[in-house]
Amino acid sequence: MIQTLRTLIVDDEPLAIERLQILTGQQDGVSLVGTASDGASALRMVDALAPDLVLCDIAMPDLNGLEVAAAIEGLDNPPAVVFVTAFDRYAVAAFDVAAVDYLLKPVSPERLARTLSRVREWRATERAPAQKSKWINEFWVQNRGEMLRIDAGQVDLIEAERDYMRLHVGGRSWLIHQTIKSLEARMNPDQFMRIHRSKMIRREGIVGLKHHGDGAWSVDLGEGGVHRIGRTYLHDVKAIMHA
């Protein structure tokens, strides 16, 4: 028997709420317990109704969806939080809260169905008390109109492209809206290192270092290619040979 999810919808746009009401009404095992048009109301309703799932917009006035999710995360028995937004630029900020999924508007019935399955799996898993980490351990990336979760440990190379960063995972790559300076501060230095003003690499992906005749060095990532090391970062990269 499918588990019924008592669901709260949070969005400051009435039409968006109506669309989600219709979508959730078409799904099996979803019971809508209420709607909220702002973050403060959402938190009061979570406290009063104890929903299983909160479908929450991010860009809202005053208390936004990220702040709502952060407050919910501190509860003894928090509901699953799924972001439903028109923008992918909040994906990096979503690292800081325990969102189960990240949906891009307009949401298709098929995509919502997959999310509900993920929520049920999440609720069925015994969860230890959350241990906050200052390091990013996952990324949300846009792929064909939806957001995918990428484990940071799978990323081989991160390259800057203006105000975006390209994440290379195996033979695929994704763009996220972030600068290399701000991203570097959030990546675990035991796992990632900067080798150039526009590149970061996963330490375990290093196959070897290559010395060129002109005094320059490159790092060999195997199938990930060979990448020149910037002079500013050369000392730190060469230090791994003596670690």
C-alpha positions as CSV (number, residue, x, y, z in Angstrom):
1,M,0.0,0.0,0.0
2,I,1.4,3.4,-1.0
3,Q,2.2,5.7,1.8
4,T,0.0,8.8,1.9
5,L,2.1,12.0,2.1
6,R,0.4,14.9,4.0
7,T,1.6,17.8,2.0
8,L,1.9,21.6,2.5
9,I,2.3,23.9,-0.6
10,V,4.2,27.2,-0.1
11,D,4.3,29.8,-2.8
12,D,3.7,33.5,-2.9
13,E,2.0,33.3,-6.4
14,P,-1.7,32.1,-6.2
15,L,-1.5,30.6,-9.7
16,A,1.6,28.6,-8.8
17,I,-0.3,27.2,-5.8
18,E,-3.2,26.3,-8.0
19,R,-1.0,24.5,-10.4
20,L,0.6,22.4,-7.7
21,Q,-2.8,21.7,-6.1
22,I,-3.9,20.2,-9.5
23,L,-0.6,18.3,-9.9
24,T,-0.7,16.8,-6.4
25,G,-4.4,16.0,-6.8
26,Q,-3.5,13.8,-9.8
27,Q,-1.0,11.8,-7.8
28,D,-1.8,8.7,-5.7
29,G,-1.0,8.9,-2.0
30,V,-1.0,12.7,-1.6
31,S,-3.2,14.5,0.9
32,L,-3.1,18.3,0.7
33,V,-3.3,19.7,4.3
34,G,-2.9,23.3,3.4
35,T,-1.2,26.1,1.5
36,A,0.8,29.1,2.6
37,S,1.7,32.3,0.6
38,D,4.7,33.4,2.7
39,G,7.5,31.9,4.8
40,A,6.2,32.9,8.2
41,S,2.8,31.4,7.5
42,A,4.5,28.2,6.3
43,L,6.4,27.7,9.5
44,R,3.3,28.3,11.6
45,M,1.4,25.7,9.5
46,V,4.3,23.2,9.7
47,D,4.1,23.6,13.5
48,A,0.4,23.2,13.6
49,L,-0.2,20.5,11.0
50,A,3.0,18.4,11.1
51,P,3.0,17.6,7.3
52,D,5.1,14.9,5.8
53,L,6.1,17.0,2.8
54,V,6.6,20.7,2.1
55,L,6.6,21.8,-1.5
56,C,8.3,25.2,-1.2
57,D,9.1,28.0,-3.6
58,I,12.4,29.8,-2.9
59,A,12.0,33.4,-4.2
60,M,9.5,34.8,-1.7
61,P,9.5,38.2,0.1
62,D,10.7,38.5,3.7
63,L,11.3,34.9,4.7
64,N,12.4,33.0,1.6
65,G,12.3,29.3,0.9
66,L,15.9,28.6,1.9
67,E,15.2,30.2,5.3
68,V,12.0,28.3,5.7
69,A,13.9,25.0,5.0
70,A,16.7,25.9,7.4
71,A,14.1,26.5,10.2
72,I,12.3,23.2,9.4
73,E,15.6,21.3,9.4
74,G,16.0,22.1,13.1
75,L,12.7,20.4,14.1
76,D,12.8,17.1,16.0
77,N,10.8,15.3,13.2
78,P,11.1,17.6,10.2
79,P,9.0,17.1,7.0
80,A,10.7,16.4,3.7
81,V,11.4,19.7,1.9
82,V,11.3,19.9,-1.9
83,F,12.0,23.2,-3.6
84,V,9.8,24.2,-6.5
85,T,11.2,27.2,-8.3
86,A,11.5,28.8,-11.7
87,F,15.3,29.4,-11.2
88,D,18.3,27.1,-11.1
89,R,20.5,29.8,-9.6
90,Y,19.6,28.8,-6.0
91,A,21.0,25.3,-6.5
92,V,24.3,26.1,-4.7
93,A,22.5,27.7,-1.8
94,A,20.4,24.5,-1.5
95,F,23.6,22.8,-0.3
96,D,23.1,24.3,3.1
97,V,19.7,22.8,3.8
98,A,18.6,19.2,3.6
99,A,16.3,19.4,0.5
100,V,15.1,16.0,-0.7
101,D,14.7,17.3,-4.3
102,Y,14.8,20.5,-6.4
103,L,12.0,20.9,-9.0
104,L,12.0,23.5,-11.8
105,K,8.7,25.1,-12.9
106,P,6.7,24.1,-14.8
107,V,6.7,20.7,-13.0
108,S,5.5,17.7,-15.1
109,P,3.4,15.0,-13.5
110,E,6.1,12.4,-14.3
111,R,8.8,14.5,-12.5
112,L,6.6,15.0,-9.5
113,A,5.9,11.3,-9.3
114,R,9.6,10.6,-9.2
115,T,10.0,13.2,-6.4
116,L,7.2,11.6,-4.4
117,S,8.9,8.2,-4.6
118,R,12.1,9.8,-3.4
119,V,10.3,11.5,-0.5
120,R,8.8,8.1,0.5
121,E,12.3,6.5,0.4
122,W,13.7,9.4,2.5
123,R,11.0,9.1,5.1
124,A,11.4,5.3,5.3
125,T,15.2,5.7,6.0
126,E,16.3,5.9,9.6
127,R,18.1,9.2,9.7
128,A,20.7,10.0,12.3
129,P,20.8,13.6,13.7
130,A,22.1,15.9,10.9
131,Q,25.8,16.7,11.1
132,K,26.4,20.1,9.6
133,S,29.4,20.4,7.4
134,K,30.9,23.6,6.1
135,W,32.0,21.7,2.9
136,I,29.9,21.0,-0.1
137,N,29.2,17.3,-0.5
138,E,26.6,17.5,-3.3
139,F,25.6,19.7,-6.3
140,W,22.2,20.3,-7.8
141,V,22.6,20.7,-11.6
142,Q,20.1,21.5,-14.4
143,N,19.6,18.7,-16.9
144,R,16.9,18.8,-19.6
145,G,14.5,20.9,-17.6
146,E,15.0,19.2,-14.2
147,M,17.6,19.3,-11.4
148,L,19.9,16.3,-10.7
149,R,21.8,15.6,-7.6
150,I,25.6,15.1,-8.2
151,D,27.9,13.8,-5.4
152,A,30.9,16.1,-5.0
153,G,33.1,13.0,-4.8
154,Q,32.2,12.2,-8.4
155,V,33.4,15.5,-9.8
156,D,36.8,15.3,-11.5
157,L,37.4,18.8,-12.7
158,I,35.8,22.2,-12.1
159,E,36.4,25.0,-14.6
160,A,35.4,28.6,-14.5
161,E,33.3,30.0,-17.4
162,R,32.7,33.7,-16.4
163,D,30.1,33.7,-13.6
164,Y,29.5,30.0,-14.0
165,M,31.4,26.9,-13.1
166,R,31.5,23.7,-15.3
167,L,31.5,20.5,-13.3
168,H,33.1,17.6,-15.2
169,V,31.9,14.1,-14.1
170,G,33.3,11.3,-16.3
171,G,32.5,12.2,-19.8
172,R,29.7,14.6,-19.0
173,S,29.6,18.2,-17.7
174,W,27.1,20.6,-16.1
175,L,27.1,24.4,-15.5
176,I,26.2,25.9,-12.1
177,H,25.8,29.6,-11.3
178,Q,28.8,30.2,-9.1
179,T,32.2,31.9,-9.1
180,I,35.4,29.9,-8.5
181,K,36.4,32.1,-5.6
182,S,33.2,31.5,-3.6
183,L,33.1,27.8,-4.6
184,E,36.7,27.2,-3.6
185,A,35.9,28.4,-0.1
186,R,33.2,25.7,0.2
187,M,35.1,22.7,-1.2
188,N,36.9,20.4,1.2
189,P,40.7,21.0,0.7
190,D,41.4,17.4,1.6
191,Q,39.4,16.4,-1.6
192,F,39.9,19.3,-4.0
193,M,42.6,21.7,-4.9
194,R,43.0,24.7,-7.1
195,I,45.6,24.3,-9.8
196,H,44.9,27.4,-11.9
197,R,42.9,30.7,-11.5
198,S,40.1,29.0,-13.5
199,K,40.4,25.3,-12.5
200,M,40.0,23.0,-9.5
201,I,40.5,19.3,-9.5
202,R,39.7,16.3,-7.3
203,R,43.0,15.1,-5.6
204,E,42.2,11.4,-6.0
205,G,41.8,11.9,-9.8
206,I,45.4,12.9,-10.2
207,V,47.3,10.3,-12.2
208,G,50.6,12.2,-12.3
209,L,52.4,15.5,-12.7
210,K,54.3,16.4,-15.9
211,H,57.3,18.8,-16.0
212,H,57.8,20.8,-19.2
213,G,61.1,22.1,-20.4
214,D,60.1,25.7,-19.9
215,G,59.7,25.2,-16.2
216,A,56.0,24.8,-16.4
217,W,54.1,21.8,-15.0
218,S,50.8,20.1,-15.8
219,V,48.6,17.7,-13.9
220,D,47.5,14.5,-15.6
221,L,43.9,13.4,-14.8
222,G,44.0,10.4,-17.0
223,E,40.8,10.3,-19.1
224,G,40.1,13.8,-17.7
225,G,43.0,15.2,-19.7
226,V,46.2,17.1,-19.0
227,H,45.9,20.6,-17.5
228,R,48.5,23.3,-17.0
229,I,49.2,24.3,-13.5
230,G,49.3,28.1,-12.8
231,R,52.5,29.4,-11.2
232,T,50.6,30.7,-8.2
233,Y,49.4,27.2,-7.4
234,L,52.5,25.2,-8.4
235,H,54.1,24.9,-4.9
236,D,50.9,23.5,-3.4
237,V,50.4,21.0,-6.2
238,K,54.0,19.7,-6.1
239,A,53.7,19.3,-2.3
240,I,51.3,16.3,-2.8
241,M,54.4,14.3,-4.0
242,H,55.8,14.7,-0.5
243,A,52.6,14.3,1.5
